[in-house]
Amino acid sequence: MKIAIKYFASMRDSMGKSDESVDLDSNATVEDLWGKVSENSLPDNTLIAVNMEYTNIGHVLKDGDEVAFFPPVTGG
């Protein structure tokens, strides 16, 4: 299945791109997706959205989904 990925803010900088598209096996999760695009573990408190709705790393993906990764936000 084909999954579209978008990276935002510092995640875009660390990945070296703002978006990409990858092929995954059926029933893959967001965790499987991250393992395919990065050798590093997903940073703590990363926000994940699938088709513009926040979700978690265990979310099962479907063909055509769009996954967005947002870095943790701090303020003060």
C-alpha positions in Angstrom: 0.0 0.0 0.0 1.1 3.6 -0.7 1.4 6.0 2.2 2.1 9.8 2.0 4.2 11.3 4.7 4.6 15.0 5.8 7.3 16.2 8.2 6.9 19.5 10.0 9.3 22.0 11.7 12.4 20.5 13.2 11.4 17.0 12.0 11.5 18.3 8.4 15.1 19.6 9.1 16.2 16.3 10.6 14.7 14.2 7.8 16.0 16.5 5.1 12.7 16.7 3.3 9.2 18.0 3.9 7.3 15.0 2.4 7.7 11.6 0.8 5.7 8.6 -0.3 6.5 5.0 0.8 5.1 1.5 0.1 4.2 -0.7 3.1 2.7 -4.1 3.6 -1.0 -4.3 4.5 -1.9 -3.8 8.1 1.3 -1.8 8.8 1.2 0.6 11.7 2.6 4.1 12.1 5.4 2.4 14.1 6.2 0.2 11.1 6.1 3.3 8.8 8.6 5.2 11.1 10.9 2.1 11.1 11.0 2.2 7.3 11.9 5.9 7.0 14.2 6.3 9.9 17.0 4.3 11.7 16.3 6.4 14.9 13.5 5.8 17.3 10.5 8.2 17.1 11.2 11.2 19.5 9.2 11.2 22.7 6.0 13.3 22.5 6.0 13.4 18.7 2.5 14.3 17.5 1.1 12.0 14.8 -1.8 12.7 12.6 -3.4 10.3 10.0 -5.6 12.0 7.5 -5.6 15.2 9.7 -6.7 13.4 12.9 -4.3 12.9 15.8 -3.6 9.3 16.6 -0.9 7.1 18.1 2.0 5.0 16.9 -0.1 1.8 17.0 -2.6 3.1 14.5 -3.1 0.7 11.6 -2.7 2.4 8.2 -4.7 1.9 5.0 -3.7 2.4 1.4 -3.7 6.1 0.5 -3.4 7.4 4.1 -1.5 10.6 4.8 0.7 10.6 7.9 2.0 13.8 9.4 4.8 13.9 12.1 5.0 17.0 14.3 7.9 17.5 16.8 7.2 18.1 20.4 6.2 21.7 21.1 7.6 23.6 24.1 6.8 27.0 25.3 7.6 29.3 28.1 
